[in-house]
Amino acid sequence: MYGKIFSSLFTGSMYGAGSAKFALMSYVIANMKPDKTVGFQVELNVVDLANRIGESEKVIQDAIDFLCAPDPESRSEAEQGRRLVKVGKFDYKVVNGVKYDQIKSEEDRREKNRLRQQKFRSQSNKNPMKKPAGKAPHPNELAYLKAEKEGATQEELDRIVTDGLPEFLREESAPYGKAET
């Protein structure tokens, strides 16, 4: 799994709490999973985490206890500022998991929309006379563009257009089409 770490993690009330607590919180963010009952949940096994993070079991247990303790300095009032709430033998509710997941999802949505808009704009800024891929331009269109580039008169350009029309439309577009006799 992965998780998005927000800069507020390092500037909030955990400031100066120690590397083991930040390592554990980063692990929580990267491993939390949605849960219908509690929102987001993570499994924390002290023995396993001590080996993964490279700290003693006591340091890891102290970090878990710190994240489960009320924090009067926390920006979040939910659960008295706790970051985790124990819900099973190894299972913990991630208190603000839903909140931060929604922020992450909204940012991801905005980024995807930004990239789609960028792609759309780059395609629409190309030559407006260019046909979509797989469609060849009409021969008269090429003749018109060439004549226009070479400074043809409006009458010559109109003649190129009407020459490319089906016969029944040419007669309707006189005087630019066939000359009346």
OpenMM code with the backbone's topology and positions (N, CA, C; nanometers):
from openmm import Vec3, app, unit

residues = "MET TYR GLY LYS ILE PHE SER SER LEU PHE THR GLY SER MET TYR GLY ALA GLY SER ALA LYS PHE ALA LEU MET SER TYR VAL ILE ALA ASN MET LYS PRO ASP LYS THR VAL GLY PHE GLN VAL GLU LEU ASN VAL VAL ASP LEU ALA ASN ARG ILE GLY GLU SER GLU LYS VAL ILE GLN ASP ALA ILE ASP PHE LEU CYS ALA PRO ASP PRO GLU SER ARG SER GLU ALA GLU GLN GLY ARG ARG LEU VAL LYS VAL GLY LYS PHE ASP TYR LYS VAL VAL ASN GLY VAL LYS TYR ASP GLN ILE LYS SER GLU GLU ASP ARG ARG GLU LYS ASN ARG LEU ARG GLN GLN LYS PHE ARG SER GLN SER ASN LYS ASN PRO MET LYS LYS PRO ALA GLY LYS ALA PRO HIS PRO ASN GLU LEU ALA TYR LEU LYS ALA GLU LYS GLU GLY ALA THR GLN GLU GLU LEU ASP ARG ILE VAL THR ASP GLY LEU PRO GLU PHE LEU ARG GLU GLU SER ALA PRO TYR GLY LYS ALA GLU THR".split()
positions = [
    Vec3(0.0838, -0.1181, 0.0000),
    Vec3(0.0000, 0.0000, 0.0000),
    Vec3(0.0884, 0.1246, 0.0000),
    Vec3(0.0216, 0.2365, -0.0033),
    Vec3(0.0914, 0.3637, 0.0065),
    Vec3(0.0010, 0.4609, 0.0800),
    Vec3(0.0564, 0.5700, 0.1218),
    Vec3(-0.0218, 0.6743, 0.1865),
    Vec3(0.0412, 0.8081, 0.1580),
    Vec3(-0.0400, 0.9091, 0.1621),
    Vec3(0.0098, 1.0433, 0.1364),
    Vec3(0.0424, 1.1090, 0.2698),
    Vec3(0.1662, 1.1537, 0.2829),
    Vec3(0.2100, 1.2209, 0.4049),
    Vec3(0.1938, 1.3712, 0.3832),
    Vec3(0.1158, 1.4341, 0.4672),
    Vec3(0.0952, 1.5782, 0.4593),
    Vec3(0.2005, 1.6483, 0.5451),
    Vec3(0.2436, 1.7638, 0.5015),
    Vec3(0.3480, 1.8372, 0.5742),
    Vec3(0.3041, 1.8730, 0.7158),
    Vec3(0.1740, 1.8828, 0.7386),
    Vec3(0.1240, 1.9174, 0.8717),
    Vec3(0.1624, 1.8123, 0.9766),
    Vec3(0.1957, 1.6909, 0.9318),
    Vec3(0.2401, 1.5879, 1.0254),
    Vec3(0.3644, 1.6357, 1.1003),
    Vec3(0.4513, 1.7102, 1.0320),
    Vec3(0.5794, 1.7502, 1.0896),
    Vec3(0.5756, 1.8861, 1.1584),
    Vec3(0.4655, 1.9588, 1.1411),
    Vec3(0.4576, 2.0924, 1.2007),
    Vec3(0.3534, 2.1010, 1.3112),
    Vec3(0.2799, 1.9939, 1.3321),
    Vec3(0.1740, 1.9937, 1.4328),
    Vec3(0.2261, 1.9600, 1.5706),
    Vec3(0.1392, 1.9063, 1.6515),
    Vec3(0.1729, 1.8803, 1.7913),
    Vec3(0.2708, 1.7636, 1.8096),
    Vec3(0.3017, 1.6905, 1.7021),
    Vec3(0.4036, 1.5847, 1.7114),
    Vec3(0.5440, 1.6418, 1.6950),
    Vec3(0.5536, 1.7692, 1.6663),
    Vec3(0.6837, 1.8347, 1.6474),
    Vec3(0.7784, 1.7971, 1.7618),
    Vec3(0.8940, 1.7429, 1.7267),
    Vec3(0.9947, 1.7073, 1.8267),
    Vec3(0.9656, 1.5796, 1.9032),
    Vec3(0.8675, 1.5015, 1.8596),
    Vec3(0.8284, 1.3813, 1.9339),
    Vec3(0.9291, 1.2675, 1.9210),
    Vec3(1.0144, 1.2710, 1.8220),
    Vec3(1.1142, 1.1659, 1.8056),
    Vec3(1.0890, 1.0827, 1.6805),
    Vec3(1.1972, 1.0293, 1.6275),
    Vec3(1.1917, 0.9600, 1.4984),
    Vec3(1.1065, 0.8327, 1.5020),
    Vec3(1.1058, 0.7607, 1.6131),
    Vec3(1.0270, 0.6365, 1.6198),
    Vec3(0.8783, 0.6665, 1.6054),
    Vec3(0.8326, 0.7758, 1.6642),
    Vec3(0.6906, 0.8116, 1.6555),
    Vec3(0.6541, 0.8537, 1.5129),
    Vec3(0.7438, 0.9281, 1.4484),
    Vec3(0.7187, 0.9668, 1.3089),
    Vec3(0.7258, 0.8452, 1.2167),
    Vec3(0.8194, 0.7536, 1.2434),
    Vec3(0.8297, 0.6315, 1.1626),
    Vec3(0.7033, 0.5479, 1.1788),
    Vec3(0.6538, 0.5371, 1.3009),
    Vec3(0.5332, 0.4592, 1.3251),
    Vec3(0.4120, 0.5258, 1.2589),
    Vec3(0.4000, 0.6569, 1.2710),
    Vec3(0.2858, 0.7257, 1.2089),
    Vec3(0.2922, 0.7126, 1.0565),
    Vec3(0.4108, 0.7182, 0.9994),
    Vec3(0.4266, 0.6983, 0.8550),
    Vec3(0.3846, 0.5571, 0.8151),
    Vec3(0.4217, 0.4596, 0.8980),
    Vec3(0.3795, 0.3209, 0.8747),
    Vec3(0.2271, 0.3112, 0.8800),
    Vec3(0.1664, 0.3760, 0.9779),
    Vec3(0.0199, 0.3749, 0.9917),
    Vec3(-0.0449, 0.4310, 0.8657),
    Vec3(0.0035, 0.5444, 0.8186),
    Vec3(-0.0548, 0.6094, 0.7006),
    Vec3(-0.0413, 0.5203, 0.5775),
    Vec3(0.0746, 0.4578, 0.5622),
    Vec3(0.0982, 0.3737, 0.4446),
    Vec3(0.0208, 0.2427, 0.4487),
    Vec3(-0.0193, 0.1983, 0.5672),
    Vec3(-0.0818, 0.0663, 0.5801),
    Vec3(-0.2274, 0.0681, 0.6249),
    Vec3(-0.2848, 0.1854, 0.6482),
    Vec3(-0.4242, 0.1897, 0.6925),
    Vec3(-0.5154, 0.1452, 0.5788),
    Vec3(-0.6227, 0.0779, 0.6186),
    Vec3(-0.7180, 0.0251, 0.5209),
    Vec3(-0.8584, 0.0708, 0.5588),
    Vec3(-0.9427, 0.0945, 0.4583),
    Vec3(-1.0805, 0.1341, 0.4900),
    Vec3(-1.1529, 0.0245, 0.5665),
    Vec3(-1.2368, 0.0645, 0.6587),
    Vec3(-1.3144, -0.0290, 0.7389),
    Vec3(-1.4544, 0.0294, 0.7553),
    Vec3(-1.5574, -0.0513, 0.7265),
    Vec3(-1.6960, -0.0026, 0.7328),
    Vec3(-1.7347, 0.0446, 0.8719),
    Vec3(-1.6794, -0.0176, 0.9725),
    Vec3(-1.7190, 0.0141, 1.1094),
    Vec3(-1.6470, 0.1369, 1.1652),
    Vec3(-1.5146, 0.1427, 1.1499),
    Vec3(-1.4366, 0.2484, 1.2151),
    Vec3(-1.3822, 0.3551, 1.1205),
    Vec3(-1.4007, 0.3415, 0.9939),
    Vec3(-1.3453, 0.4383, 0.8974),
    Vec3(-1.2182, 0.3833, 0.8355),
    Vec3(-1.1056, 0.4038, 0.9028),
    Vec3(-0.9791, 0.3454, 0.8584),
    Vec3(-0.9163, 0.2749, 0.9774),
    Vec3(-0.8506, 0.1637, 0.9464),
    Vec3(-0.7956, 0.0789, 1.0514),
    Vec3(-0.6574, 0.0316, 1.0081),
    Vec3(-0.5726, 0.0036, 1.1069),
    Vec3(-0.4392, -0.0485, 1.0797),
    Vec3(-0.4069, -0.1564, 1.1828),
    Vec3(-0.3286, -0.2545, 1.1400),
    Vec3(-0.2841, -0.3600, 1.2305),
    Vec3(-0.1418, -0.3284, 1.2748),
    Vec3(-0.1219, -0.3240, 1.4056),
    Vec3(0.0104, -0.2941, 1.4602),
    Vec3(0.0526, -0.4058, 1.5548),
    Vec3(0.1581, -0.4765, 1.5191),
    Vec3(0.2143, -0.5831, 1.6017),
    Vec3(0.3515, -0.5339, 1.6474),
    Vec3(0.3674, -0.5165, 1.7764),
    Vec3(0.4892, -0.4570, 1.8325),
    Vec3(0.6151, -0.5331, 1.7904),
    Vec3(0.6115, -0.6658, 1.7971),
    Vec3(0.7288, -0.7469, 1.7625),
    Vec3(0.7651, -0.7263, 1.6146),
    Vec3(0.6653, -0.7338, 1.5282),
    Vec3(0.6878, -0.7149, 1.3850),
    Vec3(0.7404, -0.5739, 1.3556),
    Vec3(0.6777, -0.4735, 1.4158),
    Vec3(0.7179, -0.3348, 1.3905),
    Vec3(0.8581, -0.3046, 1.4426),
    Vec3(0.8954, -0.3643, 1.5544),
    Vec3(1.0305, -0.3442, 1.6071),
    Vec3(1.1344, -0.3902, 1.5050),
    Vec3(1.1072, -0.5034, 1.4410),
    Vec3(1.1994, -0.5534, 1.3376),
    Vec3(1.1955, -0.4667, 1.2126),
    Vec3(1.0766, -0.4259, 1.1697),
    Vec3(1.0633, -0.3447, 1.0479),
    Vec3(1.1276, -0.2064, 1.0632),
    Vec3(1.1008, -0.1429, 1.1755),
    Vec3(1.1467, -0.0053, 1.1945),
    Vec3(1.2895, -0.0013, 1.2481),
    Vec3(1.3317, -0.1085, 1.3132),
    Vec3(1.4692, -0.1146, 1.3638),
    Vec3(1.4837, -0.0519, 1.5014),
    Vec3(1.3806, -0.0634, 1.5812),
    Vec3(1.3829, -0.0126, 1.7183),
    Vec3(1.3470, -0.1269, 1.8128),
    Vec3(1.3664, -0.1053, 1.9399),
    Vec3(1.3297, -0.2086, 2.0375),
    Vec3(1.1776, -0.2142, 2.0508),
    Vec3(1.1294, -0.3253, 2.1024),
    Vec3(0.9857, -0.3404, 2.1244),
    Vec3(0.9342, -0.2346, 2.2209),
    Vec3(1.0152, -0.1990, 2.3217),
    Vec3(0.9741, -0.0965, 2.4175),
    Vec3(0.9555, 0.0387, 2.3478),
    Vec3(1.0461, 0.0754, 2.2589),
    Vec3(1.0360, 0.2038, 2.1864),
    Vec3(0.9107, 0.2045, 2.0998),
    Vec3(0.8831, 0.0922, 2.0339),
    Vec3(0.7637, 0.0836, 1.9482),
    Vec3(0.6375, 0.0896, 2.0335),
    Vec3(0.6348, 0.0190, 2.1464),
    Vec3(0.5176, 0.0231, 2.2334),
    Vec3(0.4961, 0.1642, 2.2883),
    Vec3(0.6042, 0.2324, 2.3216),
    Vec3(0.5927, 0.3716, 2.3683),
    Vec3(0.5367, 0.4614, 2.2578),
    Vec3(0.5784, 0.4369, 2.1342),
    Vec3(0.5279, 0.5164, 2.0215),
    Vec3(0.3788, 0.4904, 2.0001),
    Vec3(0.3361, 0.3648, 2.0098),
    Vec3(0.1936, 0.3316, 1.9969),
    Vec3(0.1148, 0.3981, 2.1090),
    Vec3(0.1673, 0.3903, 2.2307),
    Vec3(0.1004, 0.4529, 2.3451),
    Vec3(0.0884, 0.6046, 2.3246),
    Vec3(0.1930, 0.6650, 2.2724),
    Vec3(0.1910, 0.8098, 2.2447),
    Vec3(0.0812, 0.8438, 2.1434),
    Vec3(0.0714, 0.7644, 2.0346),
    Vec3(-0.0283, 0.7915, 1.9314),
    Vec3(-0.1707, 0.7633, 1.9799),
    Vec3(-0.1842, 0.6806, 2.0824),
    Vec3(-0.3162, 0.6496, 2.1391),
    Vec3(-0.3563, 0.7454, 2.2517),
    Vec3(-0.2635, 0.8249, 2.2998),
    Vec3(-0.2906, 0.9130, 2.4140),
    Vec3(-0.3619, 1.0403, 2.3685),
    Vec3(-0.4465, 1.0972, 2.4552),
    Vec3(-0.5081, 1.2261, 2.4230),
    Vec3(-0.3985, 1.3314, 2.4036),
    Vec3(-0.4233, 1.4266, 2.3135),
    Vec3(-0.3261, 1.5321, 2.2864),
    Vec3(-0.3986, 1.6663, 2.2891),
    Vec3(-0.3869, 1.7391, 2.3994),
    Vec3(-0.4571, 1.8673, 2.4095),
    Vec3(-0.4050, 1.9721, 2.3103),
    Vec3(-0.2866, 1.9518, 2.2543),
    Vec3(-0.2293, 2.0463, 2.1580),
    Vec3(-0.2650, 2.0113, 2.0127),
    Vec3(-0.3330, 1.9016, 1.9929),
    Vec3(-0.3657, 1.8560, 1.8572),
    Vec3(-0.4577, 1.9548, 1.7860),
    Vec3(-0.4414, 1.9639, 1.6539),
    Vec3(-0.5312, 2.0469, 1.5713),
    Vec3(-0.6687, 1.9827, 1.5595),
    Vec3(-0.6748, 1.8541, 1.5832),
    Vec3(-0.7993, 1.7798, 1.5700),
    Vec3(-0.8617, 1.7575, 1.7077),
    Vec3(-0.9893, 1.7878, 1.7174),
    Vec3(-1.0593, 1.7658, 1.8437),
    Vec3(-1.1165, 1.6242, 1.8529),
    Vec3(-1.1175, 1.5525, 1.7405),
    Vec3(-1.1729, 1.4169, 1.7393),
    Vec3(-1.0953, 1.3283, 1.8357),
    Vec3(-1.1690, 1.2533, 1.9144),
    Vec3(-1.1100, 1.1582, 2.0102),
    Vec3(-1.0068, 1.2259, 2.1007),
    Vec3(-1.0318, 1.3508, 2.1376),
    Vec3(-0.9449, 1.4286, 2.2266),
    Vec3(-0.8024, 1.4419, 2.1715),
    Vec3(-0.7885, 1.4450, 2.0399),
    Vec3(-0.6575, 1.4623, 1.9774),
    Vec3(-0.5799, 1.3333, 1.9579),
    Vec3(-0.6399, 1.2214, 1.9946),
    Vec3(-0.5702, 1.0929, 1.9724),
    Vec3(-0.5528, 1.0713, 1.8218),
    Vec3(-0.4467, 1.0015, 1.7878),
    Vec3(-0.4240, 0.9671, 1.6476),
    Vec3(-0.4718, 0.8249, 1.6194),
    Vec3(-0.4643, 0.7402, 1.7206),
    Vec3(-0.5080, 0.6005, 1.7103),
    Vec3(-0.5967, 0.5660, 1.8290),
    Vec3(-0.6908, 0.4739, 1.8058),
    Vec3(-0.7746, 0.4197, 1.9133),
    Vec3(-0.7740, 0.2679, 1.8970),
    Vec3(-0.7366, 0.1981, 2.0038),
    Vec3(-0.7287, 0.0514, 1.9973),
    Vec3(-0.8697, -0.0057, 1.9879),
    Vec3(-0.8914, -0.0956, 1.8871),
    Vec3(-1.0231, -0.1573, 1.8683),
    Vec3(-1.0167, -0.3096, 1.8728),
    Vec3(-0.8977, -0.3669, 1.8797),
    Vec3(-0.8796, -0.5125, 1.8852),
    Vec3(-0.7411, -0.5428, 1.9391),
    Vec3(-0.7048, -0.6709, 1.9397),
    Vec3(-0.5739, -0.7087, 1.9953),
    Vec3(-0.4594, -0.6360, 1.9240),
    Vec3(-0.4622, -0.6336, 1.7903),
    Vec3(-0.3593, -0.5650, 1.7131),
    Vec3(-0.4178, -0.4537, 1.6252),
    Vec3(-0.5482, -0.4354, 1.6316),
    Vec3(-0.6157, -0.3416, 1.5406),
    Vec3(-0.6404, -0.2065, 1.6068),
    Vec3(-0.6180, -0.1022, 1.5260),
    Vec3(-0.6338, 0.0344, 1.5740),
    Vec3(-0.7125, 0.1157, 1.4711),
    Vec3(-0.8019, 0.1959, 1.5205),
    Vec3(-0.8736, 0.2922, 1.4358),
    Vec3(-0.7782, 0.4092, 1.4119),
    Vec3(-0.7685, 0.4515, 1.2851),
    Vec3(-0.6899, 0.5702, 1.2510),
    Vec3(-0.7891, 0.6865, 1.2570),
    Vec3(-0.7782, 0.7688, 1.3598),
    Vec3(-0.8803, 0.8679, 1.3914),
    Vec3(-0.9112, 0.9611, 1.2739),
    Vec3(-0.8134, 1.0191, 1.2129),
    Vec3(-0.8381, 1.1131, 1.1022),
    Vec3(-0.8137, 1.0497, 0.9655),
    Vec3(-0.8183, 0.9186, 0.9592),
    Vec3(-0.7948, 0.8484, 0.8331),
    Vec3(-0.8913, 0.8891, 0.7232),
    Vec3(-1.0203, 0.8963, 0.7551),
    Vec3(-1.1217, 0.9322, 0.6548),
    Vec3(-1.0986, 1.0752, 0.6062),
    Vec3(-1.0731, 1.1652, 0.6985),
    Vec3(-1.0514, 1.3072, 0.6642),
    Vec3(-0.9357, 1.3223, 0.5647),
    Vec3(-0.8223, 1.2612, 0.5961),
    Vec3(-0.7058, 1.2762, 0.5096),
    Vec3(-0.7198, 1.1971, 0.3800),
    Vec3(-0.7919, 1.0870, 0.3835),
    Vec3(-0.8171, 1.0121, 0.2601),
    Vec3(-0.9029, 1.0944, 0.1646),
    Vec3(-1.0005, 1.1670, 0.2172),
    Vec3(-1.0844, 1.2523, 0.1326),
    Vec3(-1.0031, 1.3657, 0.0722),
    Vec3(-0.9121, 1.4233, 0.1488),
    Vec3(-0.8247, 1.5286, 0.0950),
    Vec3(-0.7391, 1.4705, -0.0161),
    Vec3(-0.6823, 1.3535, 0.0084),
    Vec3(-0.5980, 1.2881, -0.0918),
    Vec3(-0.6788, 1.2589, -0.2171),
    Vec3(-0.7990, 1.2061, -0.2012),
    Vec3(-0.8827, 1.1728, -0.3164),
    Vec3(-0.9205, 1.2978, -0.3946),
    Vec3(-0.9519, 1.4057, -0.3263),
    Vec3(-0.9869, 1.5315, -0.3932),
    Vec3(-0.8662, 1.5869, -0.4690),
    Vec3(-0.7477, 1.5795, -0.4082),
    Vec3(-0.6272, 1.6257, -0.4770),
    Vec3(-0.5983, 1.5393, -0.5994),
    Vec3(-0.6153, 1.4087, -0.5859),
    Vec3(-0.5950, 1.3184, -0.6990),
    Vec3(-0.6934, 1.3504, -0.8114),
    Vec3(-0.8194, 1.3756, -0.7751),
    Vec3(-0.9217, 1.4090, -0.8742),
    Vec3(-0.8850, 1.5388, -0.9466),
    Vec3(-0.8425, 1.6381, -0.8709),
    Vec3(-0.8031, 1.7658, -0.9320),
    Vec3(-0.6837, 1.7480, -1.0247),
    Vec3(-0.5863, 1.6677, -0.9835),
    Vec3(-0.4687, 1.6438, -1.0668),
    Vec3(-0.5072, 1.5732, -1.1970),
    Vec3(-0.5947, 1.4732, -1.1879),
    Vec3(-0.6400, 1.4035, -1.3086),
    Vec3(-0.7145, 1.4989, -1.4010),
    Vec3(-0.8013, 1.5835, -1.3444),
    Vec3(-0.8727, 1.6817, -1.4259),
    Vec3(-0.7766, 1.7803, -1.4902),
    Vec3(-0.6746, 1.8231, -1.4146),
    Vec3(-0.5757, 1.9168, -1.4685),
    Vec3(-0.5023, 1.8541, -1.5871),
    Vec3(-0.4644, 1.7286, -1.5741),
    Vec3(-0.3942, 1.6604, -1.6831),
    Vec3(-0.4848, 1.6410, -1.8048),
    Vec3(-0.6130, 1.6074, -1.7805),
    Vec3(-0.7078, 1.5944, -1.8926),
    Vec3(-0.7256, 1.7271, -1.9647),
    Vec3(-0.7384, 1.8356, -1.8890),
    Vec3(-0.7528, 1.9683, -1.9497),
    Vec3(-0.6285, 2.0045, -2.0299),
    Vec3(-0.5123, 1.9754, -1.9743),
    Vec3(-0.3869, 2.0042, -2.0428),
    Vec3(-0.3799, 1.9285, -2.1754),
    Vec3(-0.4186, 1.8020, -2.1733),
    Vec3(-0.4172, 1.7210, -2.2957),
    Vec3(-0.5174, 1.7765, -2.3971),
    Vec3(-0.6374, 1.8105, -2.3502),
    Vec3(-0.7397, 1.8658, -2.4384),
    Vec3(-0.6911, 1.9954, -2.5017),
    Vec3(-0.6343, 2.0824, -2.4199),
    Vec3(-0.5877, 2.2118, -2.4723),
    Vec3(-0.4754, 2.1937, -2.5733),
    Vec3(-0.3836, 2.1017, -2.5471),
    Vec3(-0.2732, 2.0819, -2.6412),
    Vec3(-0.3247, 2.0268, -2.7738),
    Vec3(-0.4311, 1.9456, -2.7691),
    Vec3(-0.4873, 1.8932, -2.8932),
    Vec3(-0.5652, 2.0009, -2.9674),
    Vec3(-0.6385, 2.0843, -2.8947),
    Vec3(-0.7206, 2.1853, -2.9614),
    Vec3(-0.6387, 2.3048, -3.0063),
    Vec3(-0.5156, 2.3212, -2.9570),
    Vec3(-0.4305, 2.4314, -3.0004),
    Vec3(-0.3552, 2.3979, -3.1284),
    Vec3(-0.3671, 2.2761, -3.1723),
    Vec3(-0.3014, 2.2374, -3.2964),
    Vec3(-0.3761, 2.2991, -3.4136),
    Vec3(-0.3284, 2.2793, -3.5329),
    Vec3(-0.3878, 2.3361, -3.6532),
    Vec3(-0.5375, 2.3059, -3.6584),
    Vec3(-0.6221, 2.4101, -3.6530),
    Vec3(-0.7662, 2.3863, -3.6539),
    Vec3(-0.8159, 2.3247, -3.7840),
    Vec3(-0.7390, 2.3341, -3.8901),
    Vec3(-0.7790, 2.2755, -4.0184),
    Vec3(-0.7420, 2.1278, -4.0260),
    Vec3(-0.6624, 2.0816, -3.9309),
    Vec3(-0.6195, 1.9427, -3.9316),
    Vec3(-0.7365, 1.8523, -3.8951),
    Vec3(-0.7535, 1.7486, -3.9721),
    Vec3(-0.8619, 1.6527, -3.9497),
    Vec3(-0.8193, 1.5521, -3.8438),
    Vec3(-0.9154, 1.4893, -3.7756),
    Vec3(-0.8814, 1.3848, -3.6790),
    Vec3(-0.8022, 1.2723, -3.7458),
    Vec3(-0.7256, 1.2026, -3.6671),
    Vec3(-0.6431, 1.0935, -3.7189),
    Vec3(-0.7285, 0.9943, -3.7962),
    Vec3(-0.6776, 0.9492, -3.9106),
    Vec3(-0.7482, 0.8505, -3.9901),
    Vec3(-0.8363, 0.9111, -4.0977),
    Vec3(-0.8588, 1.0416, -4.0962),
    Vec3(-0.9419, 1.1053, -4.1979),
    Vec3(-0.8549, 1.1958, -4.2841),
    Vec3(-0.8519, 1.1668, -4.4124),
    Vec3(-0.7740, 1.2491, -4.5045),
    Vec3(-0.8523, 1.3758, -4.5369),
    Vec3(-0.7823, 1.4879, -4.5553),
    Vec3(-0.8538, 1.6102, -4.5911),
    Vec3(-0.9117, 1.5981, -4.7320),
    Vec3(-1.0189, 1.6677, -4.7555),
    Vec3(-1.0812, 1.6717, -4.8878),
    Vec3(-0.9828, 1.7392, -4.9836),
    Vec3(-0.9689, 1.6889, -5.1081),
    Vec3(-0.8747, 1.7491, -5.2024),
    Vec3(-0.8990, 1.8991, -5.2212),
    Vec3(-1.0248, 1.9413, -5.2225),
    Vec3(-1.0522, 2.0834, -5.2411),
    Vec3(-1.0068, 2.1654, -5.1206),
    Vec3(-1.0062, 2.1039, -5.0036),
    Vec3(-0.9598, 2.1752, -4.8851),
    Vec3(-0.8117, 2.2070, -4.8988),
    Vec3(-0.7353, 2.1090, -4.9469),
    Vec3(-0.5924, 2.1325, -4.9674),
    Vec3(-0.5699, 2.2387, -5.0750),
    Vec3(-0.6476, 2.2314, -5.1819),
    Vec3(-0.6356, 2.3306, -5.2887),
    Vec3(-0.6706, 2.4699, -5.2367),
    Vec3(-0.7749, 2.4794, -5.1562),
    Vec3(-0.8175, 2.6067, -5.0986),
    Vec3(-0.7065, 2.6652, -5.0119),
    Vec3(-0.6494, 2.5828, -4.9222),
    Vec3(-0.5434, 2.6303, -4.8332),
    Vec3(-0.4208, 2.6753, -4.9120),
    Vec3(-0.3875, 2.6007, -5.0169),
    Vec3(-0.2727, 2.6374, -5.0987),
    Vec3(-0.2996, 2.7689, -5.1721),
    Vec3(-0.4191, 2.7826, -5.2317),
    Vec3(-0.4539, 2.9047, -5.3040),
    Vec3(-0.4577, 3.0239, -5.2083),
    Vec3(-0.5122, 3.0036, -5.0901),
    Vec3(-0.5196, 3.1117, -4.9919),
    Vec3(-0.3794, 3.1569, -4.9528),
    Vec3(-0.2900, 3.0611, -4.9339),
    Vec3(-0.1521, 3.0919, -4.8968),
    Vec3(-0.0809, 3.1685, -5.0079),
    Vec3(-0.1164, 3.1365, -5.1308),
    Vec3(-0.0526, 3.2014, -5.2457),
    Vec3(-0.1196, 3.3331, -5.2826),
    Vec3(-0.2196, 3.3759, -5.2040),
    Vec3(-0.2815, 3.5062, -5.2252),
    Vec3(-0.3925, 3.5080, -5.3286),
    Vec3(-0.4664, 3.4002, -5.3425),
    Vec3(-0.5762, 3.3942, -5.4392),
    Vec3(-0.6845, 3.4951, -5.4029),
    Vec3(-0.7575, 3.5400, -5.5021),
    Vec3(-0.8690, 3.6329, -5.4780),
    Vec3(-0.9846, 3.5571, -5.4162),
    Vec3(-1.0805, 3.6333, -5.3626),
    Vec3(-1.1979, 3.5707, -5.3019),
    Vec3(-1.2769, 3.4925, -5.4065),
    Vec3(-1.2821, 3.5434, -5.5277),
    Vec3(-1.3547, 3.4739, -5.6347),
    Vec3(-1.2899, 3.3388, -5.6658),
    Vec3(-1.1573, 3.3359, -5.6693),
    Vec3(-1.0867, 3.2098, -5.6949),
    Vec3(-1.1095, 3.1108, -5.5794),
    Vec3(-1.1074, 3.1614, -5.4570),
    Vec3(-1.1312, 3.0746, -5.3415),
    Vec3(-1.2739, 3.0200, -5.3428),
    Vec3(-1.3706, 3.1059, -5.3786),
    Vec3(-1.5099, 3.0617, -5.3862),
    Vec3(-1.5277, 2.9540, -5.4926),
    Vec3(-1.4582, 2.9686, -5.6025),
    Vec3(-1.4670, 2.8707, -5.7108),
    Vec3(-1.4132, 2.7356, -5.6635),
    Vec3(-1.3027, 2.7367, -5.5881),
    Vec3(-1.2471, 2.6107, -5.5347),
    Vec3(-1.3498, 2.5430, -5.4438),
    Vec3(-1.4164, 2.6221, -5.3613),
    Vec3(-1.5166, 2.5667, -5.2704),
    Vec3(-1.6309, 2.5060, -5.3499),
    Vec3(-1.6849, 2.5783, -5.4442),
    Vec3(-1.8011, 2.5283, -5.5181),
    Vec3(-1.7644, 2.4120, -5.6087),
    Vec3(-1.6416, 2.4066, -5.6570),
    Vec3(-1.6001, 2.2919, -5.7392),
    Vec3(-1.6006, 2.1630, -5.6581),
    Vec3(-1.5827, 2.1747, -5.5264),
    Vec3(-1.5827, 2.0563, -5.4411),
    Vec3(-1.7219, 2.0130, -5.3971),
    Vec3(-1.8236, 2.0912, -5.4308),
    Vec3(-1.9607, 2.0576, -5.3909),
    Vec3(-2.0227, 1.9573, -5.4876),
    Vec3(-2.1175, 1.8778, -5.4390),
    Vec3(-2.1917, 1.7901, -5.5292),
    Vec3(-2.2681, 1.8754, -5.6314),
    Vec3(-2.2978, 1.8160, -5.7460),
    Vec3(-2.3598, 1.8896, -5.8565),
    Vec3(-2.4877, 1.9619, -5.8146),
    Vec3(-2.5754, 1.8979, -5.7393),
    Vec3(-2.7028, 1.9615, -5.7041),
    Vec3(-2.6818, 2.0844, -5.6150),
    Vec3(-2.5726, 2.0903, -5.5380),
    Vec3(-2.5454, 2.2071, -5.4547),
    Vec3(-2.4769, 2.3183, -5.5336),
    Vec3(-2.4043, 2.2807, -5.6363),
    Vec3(-2.3367, 2.3830, -5.7172),
    Vec3(-2.4375, 2.4773, -5.7798),
    Vec3(-2.5452, 2.4204, -5.8312),
    Vec3(-2.6450, 2.5037, -5.8990),
    Vec3(-2.7125, 2.5977, -5.8004),
    Vec3(-2.7323, 2.5520, -5.6748),
    Vec3(-2.7956, 2.6358, -5.5734),
    Vec3(-2.7044, 2.7487, -5.5285),
    Vec3(-2.5733, 2.7321, -5.5432),
    Vec3(-2.4804, 2.8330, -5.4935),
    Vec3(-2.4395, 2.9337, -5.5992),
    Vec3(-2.5039, 2.9346, -5.7159),
    Vec3(-2.4751, 3.0377, -5.8165),
    Vec3(-2.4995, 3.1729, -5.7510),
    Vec3(-2.4281, 3.2749, -5.7793),
    Vec3(-2.3408, 3.2955, -5.8928),
    Vec3(-2.1984, 3.2431, -5.8743),
    Vec3(-2.1642, 3.1841, -5.7557),
    Vec3(-2.0289, 3.1379, -5.7357),
    Vec3(-2.0037, 3.0066, -5.8051),
    Vec3(-2.1064, 2.9306, -5.8308),
    Vec3(-2.0923, 2.8022, -5.8980),
    Vec3(-2.0867, 2.8221, -6.0473),
    Vec3(-2.1612, 2.7435, -6.1195),
    Vec3(-2.1624, 2.7563, -6.2644),
    Vec3(-2.2225, 2.8880, -6.3060),
    Vec3(-2.1678, 2.9458, -6.4019),
    Vec3(-2.2198, 3.0736, -6.4521),
    Vec3(-2.3497, 3.0496, -6.5234),
    Vec3(-2.4471, 3.1397, -6.4985),
    Vec3(-2.5764, 3.1274, -6.5652),
    Vec3(-2.5615, 3.1701, -6.7099),
    Vec3(-2.6214, 3.0974, -6.8045),
    Vec3(-2.6122, 3.1325, -6.9467),
    Vec3(-2.7457, 3.1715, -7.0016),
] * unit.nanometer
topology = app.Topology()
chain = topology.addChain("A")
for resn in residues:
    res = topology.addResidue(resn, chain)
    for name in ("N", "CA", "C"):
        topology.addAtom(name, app.Element.getBySymbol(name[0]), res)
